[in-house]
Amino acid sequence: MLDAPGDSAIGQKYIVCNADEGDSGTFADRLLMEADPYQLIEGMTIAGLAVGATAGFIYLRSEYPHCRKVLEKVIFRAEQAAYLGDDIRGSGKVFRLELRIGAGAYICGEETSLLDSLEGKRGLIRFKPPLPAIKGLLGQPTVVNNVLSLAAVSTILAEGAAYYRDFGTGKSRGTLTVQLAGNIKRGGLVELPFGVTLRELVEDYGGGTASGRKARAIQLGGPLGTYLPESQWDVALDYEALAEIGGMLGHGGIVVFDDTVDMAQQARFAMEFCAVESCGKCTPCRVGSVRGVEVIDHLIAGTQREFNLALLDDLCDTMIEGSLCAMGGLTPHPVRSALEHFPEDFRR
């Protein structure tokens, strides 16, 4: 990005903050922007100065009206104090920042769809390459990062890279910000070094289920994350360990289900979510998710079980291999995990 040339006639580069926090049970971005918005502004400004970008955008989900008011106020104050604008604190450096509001589309959490939305278009996935760092917003080099990444910049510069690196384990460095939601006694935000286990978070920090019943499944990583049975709750929460069991961390959303949950219905929900939220650009995601709902309905009804199991497996392979982005590519994971770990729910 630093070496990427802007259009010769424009010479413009951009910093874009993805604040379209749409995953199930996630709210870390909202809490940070409402509690310490200047940390995000500072991080974006530093990023802009580092790569030669003079303009930035915060793309905020429309469902955060209070956060919108906070950001509008602090951006104005930062401009008045010359921490944003055409001459940052007398340095001669330029960085302007604008707030843009999303239109409630989950798919705009994907960086290229977000850029289309920023340009006033319908949010559709773009083919890659070129990457946004080469050809992004309005065809110019663009850095796209999430709220937590950009907000961490000022801490790393203030305390040093070693300070940040000493948190965590293996290749997963820094702190892990997880959000406890679903059937949980004490929901909320927990920030810890990488390496803590799901069981520790749910039982020690979350206090177990709100219903008082035994927990049965935990979904980690948003609506496209796998459903983990109790046998996998002692895995360390870092990128490498989760990848080994087919899981993902995503934005750190943890949704807990007790033993009354119907996992066949949860698998159906994953497919239906994709059908509703798909941008429609690629066939595997647009059509595959709709057909997936139908096949799962047949399984639940007990219709041609073996045939429909094989059909669902082929459909999942097609979505994983053929989808343009993670929307269709990851949807099969919660479906397959429900089938693998909770097969009895598909025989009722």
C-alpha positions in Angstrom: 0.0 0.0 0.0 2.9 2.4 0.8 4.4 1.8 -2.7 1.0 1.7 -4.5 0.7 4.7 -6.7 -2.6 6.6 -6.7 -4.2 7.6 -10.0 -1.8 10.0 -11.7 -4.5 12.5 -12.1 -5.8 12.2 -8.5 -2.9 10.9 -6.4 -5.4 9.8 -3.8 -5.2 7.0 -1.3 -7.8 6.0 1.4 -8.1 4.5 4.8 -11.4 2.7 5.4 -12.6 1.4 8.7 -15.1 -1.5 8.5 -17.4 -0.8 11.4 -20.3 -2.8 9.9 -20.4 -5.2 12.9 -23.0 -7.7 11.8 -22.0 -11.1 13.2 -24.3 -12.8 15.7 -23.6 -11.9 19.3 -20.9 -9.3 18.5 -20.6 -5.8 20.0 -16.9 -5.1 20.7 -16.7 -2.5 17.9 -19.7 -0.7 19.2 -18.4 -0.6 22.8 -15.0 0.7 21.8 -16.5 3.4 19.5 -18.9 4.6 22.2 -16.4 4.4 25.1 -13.1 5.5 23.4 -13.8 6.8 19.9 -10.6 9.0 19.8 -8.5 5.8 19.9 -10.1 4.8 16.6 -9.6 8.2 15.1 -6.0 8.3 16.2 -5.3 4.8 14.7 -6.8 5.8 11.4 -4.9 9.0 11.3 -1.6 7.2 12.0 -2.4 4.6 9.3 -3.1 7.5 6.8 0.2 9.2 7.6 2.0 5.9 7.3 0.8 5.0 3.8 0.3 8.5 2.4 -3.5 8.5 2.5 -5.1 11.8 3.1 -8.8 10.7 3.5 -10.6 8.2 5.6 -14.1 6.8 6.0 -15.7 5.0 8.9 -18.4 2.7 7.5 -20.9 2.2 10.4 -23.8 -0.1 10.5 -27.2 1.6 10.5 -28.3 -0.2 13.6 -25.9 1.8 15.8 -27.7 5.2 16.2 -26.1 6.1 19.5 -22.7 5.2 18.1 -23.4 7.5 15.1 -24.1 10.5 17.4 -20.9 9.8 19.3 -18.7 9.6 16.2 -20.2 12.7 14.6 -19.5 14.6 17.8 -15.9 13.5 18.2 -15.0 13.9 14.6 -16.2 17.5 14.8 -14.2 18.1 18.0 -11.0 16.5 16.5 -11.3 18.8 13.5 -11.7 21.8 15.7 -8.6 20.8 17.7 -6.7 20.2 14.4 -6.2 16.5 15.1 -8.0 16.0 11.7 -8.0 18.3 8.7 -5.6 20.0 6.3 -2.8 20.8 8.8 -2.7 18.2 11.6 -1.4 20.0 14.7 0.8 22.3 12.6 2.6 19.4 10.9 1.5 20.3 7.4 0.1 16.7 7.1 -3.4 16.1 5.8 -6.0 13.6 6.9 -9.7 14.1 6.6 -12.2 11.7 8.1 -15.9 11.1 7.2 -18.6 8.9 8.7 -20.8 6.9 6.3 -23.8 4.8 7.4 -24.5 1.4 6.0 -27.9 0.2 4.7 -28.3 -2.9 6.9 -26.7 -5.5 4.5 -24.7 -8.2 6.2 -22.7 -8.7 3.0 -21.2 -5.2 3.3 -19.1 -6.5 6.1 -17.0 -8.0 3.2 -14.4 -5.4 2.2 -15.1 -5.2 -1.5 -18.9 -5.1 -1.1 -18.3 -2.4 1.5 -16.4 -0.3 -1.0 -19.2 -0.6 -3.5 -21.6 0.6 -0.9 -19.3 3.5 -0.1 -19.4 4.5 -3.7 -23.2 4.6 -3.6 -23.7 1.3 -5.4 -25.5 -1.8 -4.3 -23.1 -3.8 -2.2 -21.8 -6.6 -4.4 -18.6 -8.7 -4.1 -15.8 -7.7 -6.4 -13.5 -10.1 -8.1 -10.0 -10.3 -6.7 -7.4 -9.5 -7.9 -7.0 -6.6 -7.9 -6.9 -6.2 -4.1 -8.3 -3.1 -2.5 -4.7 -2.0 -1.6 -4.0 -1.7 -5.3 -7.5 -0.7 -6.6 -10.0 0.0 -4.0 -12.4 2.9 -3.3 -13.0 4.9 -6.5 -10.3 2.8 -8.1 -7.6 4.2 -5.8 -5.3 2.3 -3.3 -7.3 1.6 -0.1 -6.5 0.1 3.3 -9.5 -1.6 4.7 -9.3 -2.7 8.4 -11.7 -3.4 11.2 -12.3 -1.2 14.3 -10.2 -3.3 16.7 -7.2 -3.5 14.4 -7.1 0.3 13.8 -7.7 1.1 17.4 -4.7 -1.1 18.4 -2.3 1.0 16.4 -1.9 3.8 19.1 -1.3 1.3 21.9 1.4 -0.5 19.8 3.2 2.8 19.0 2.9 4.0 22.6 4.0 0.8 24.3 6.2 -0.8 21.7 5.7 -3.9 19.5 7.2 -6.2 22.2 4.5 -5.2 24.6 1.8 -6.2 22.2 3.7 -9.3 21.1 4.0 -10.6 24.6 0.3 -11.2 24.9 -1.0 -14.4 23.3 0.6 -17.6 22.1 2.2 -19.1 19.0 1.4 -16.9 16.0 -1.7 -15.4 17.6 -0.4 -12.3 19.3 -2.0 -9.4 21.1 -5.3 -9.7 23.0 -8.4 -11.7 22.1 -11.7 -9.7 22.4 -14.6 -12.0 22.7 -18.3 -11.3 23.3 -20.4 -13.7 25.3 -24.0 -14.0 24.1 -26.9 -16.4 23.7 -28.0 -18.6 26.6 -25.4 -17.2 29.0 -25.8 -16.1 32.6 -23.3 -13.2 32.4 -23.1 -11.9 28.8 -20.6 -9.2 27.9 -17.2 -8.4 26.5 -14.1 -10.1 27.7 -10.5 -9.1 26.6 -7.8 -11.6 27.3 -4.5 -12.8 25.7 -4.9 -15.5 23.1 -4.8 -19.1 24.6 -7.8 -19.1 26.9 -10.3 -21.9 26.3 -14.0 -21.8 25.4 -14.9 -23.7 28.6 -13.1 -21.1 30.7 -14.9 -18.2 29.0 -18.3 -19.7 29.2 -18.1 -21.3 32.7 -15.8 -19.0 34.6 -16.5 -15.6 33.0 -20.0 -16.3 31.7 -21.2 -18.3 34.7 -22.8 -21.0 32.6 -26.2 -20.9 30.9 -28.9 -18.4 31.8 -31.4 -21.2 31.9 -29.4 -23.2 34.4 -29.5 -26.2 32.1 -26.4 -28.0 30.7 -24.8 -26.2 27.7 -24.9 -28.4 24.6 -23.3 -26.4 21.8 -21.3 -23.2 21.3 -21.1 -21.3 18.0 -17.9 -19.3 17.6 -17.1 -16.9 14.9 -20.5 -15.5 13.9 -23.4 -17.0 11.9 -20.9 -18.7 9.6 -18.9 -20.3 12.4 -19.0 -24.0 13.3 -21.1 -25.4 16.2 -18.7 -26.9 18.7 -19.8 -29.8 21.0 -18.5 -30.1 24.5 -15.6 -32.3 23.4 -14.0 -29.3 21.7 -14.5 -26.7 24.4 -11.0 -27.2 25.8 -9.3 -26.1 22.7 -7.1 -23.0 23.0 -8.6 -20.0 21.4 -6.0 -19.0 18.9 -6.0 -19.1 15.1 -3.9 -22.3 14.7 -5.6 -24.4 17.3 -9.1 -23.5 16.0 -8.1 -24.2 12.4 -7.0 -27.7 13.4 -10.6 -28.6 14.5 -12.2 -26.8 11.6 -13.3 -23.8 13.7 -12.7 -20.0 13.2 -12.4 -17.1 15.5 -14.0 -14.5 13.3 -14.9 -11.3 15.2 -14.9 -13.2 18.5 -18.7 -13.8 18.9 -19.6 -16.7 21.2 -23.2 -17.8 21.2 -24.2 -20.5 23.8 -27.0 -23.0 23.4 -28.3 -25.2 26.2 -29.6 -28.8 25.9 -33.0 -27.8 24.6 -31.6 -26.5 21.3 -32.6 -28.3 18.1 -29.4 -28.4 16.0 -31.2 -29.4 12.8 -33.0 -26.1 13.0 -29.7 -24.3 13.7 -28.3 -25.9 10.5 -31.3 -24.7 8.6 -30.9 -21.2 10.1 -27.3 -21.1 8.8 -28.5 -21.9 5.2 -31.5 -19.6 5.4 -29.2 -16.7 6.7 -27.1 -17.1 3.6 -30.1 -17.2 1.3 -31.4 -13.9 2.9 -28.1 -12.1 3.1 -26.4 -13.2 -0.1 -25.5 -10.4 -2.5 -26.6 -12.7 -5.4 -23.6 -12.2 -7.6 -22.4 -15.8 -7.7 -24.6 -18.9 -8.4 -23.2 -21.2 -5.7 -24.2 -18.8 -2.9 -27.4 -17.4 -4.4 -28.9 -20.7 -5.5 -27.0 -23.1 -3.3 -28.3 -21.6 -0.1 -31.9 -21.8 -1.2 -31.5 -25.4 -2.3 -29.7 -26.1 1.0 -32.7 -25.0 3.0 -34.9 -27.2 0.9 -32.6 -30.3 1.4 -32.4 -29.7 5.2 -36.2 -29.5 5.3 -36.4 -32.9 3.6 -33.9 -34.3 6.1 -35.8 -33.0 9.0 -39.0 -34.5 7.5 -37.2 -37.9 7.1 -37.6 -37.9 3.3 -35.1 -40.0 1.4 -32.5 -39.6 4.1 -29.4 -41.1 2.5 -30.1 -39.4 -0.9 -30.5 -36.0 0.7 -27.5 -36.4 2.9 -25.4 -37.1 -0.2 -27.0 -34.2 -2.0 -26.4 -31.8 0.9 -22.7 -32.9 1.0 -22.3 -32.2 -2.7 -24.1 -28.9 -2.4 -21.7 -27.8 0.5 -18.7 -28.7 -1.6 -20.0 -26.6 -4.5 -20.6 -23.6 -2.2 -17.1 -23.9 -0.6 -15.2 -24.3 -3.8 -17.3 -22.0 -6.1 -18.4 -19.0 -4.0 -16.8 -15.7 -4.7 -16.5 -14.8 -1.0 -16.8 -16.2 2.5 -20.6 -15.7 2.6 -21.2 -18.8 0.5 -17.8 -20.4 1.2 -18.3 -20.6 5.0 -22.0 -21.3 5.2 -21.5 -25.0 4.9 -19.3 -25.1 8.0 -22.1 -24.7 10.6 -24.3 -27.0 8.6 -21.7 -29.8 8.5 -20.7 -29.3 12.1 -24.3 -29.7 13.2 -24.6 -32.9 11.1 -21.3 -34.3 12.4 -21.7 -33.6 16.1 -25.4 -33.7 16.6 -26.7 -36.2 14.0 -29.6 -37.4 16.3 -31.4 -34.0 15.8 -31.8 -34.8 12.1 -33.6 -38.0 12.8 -36.5 -36.6 14.8 
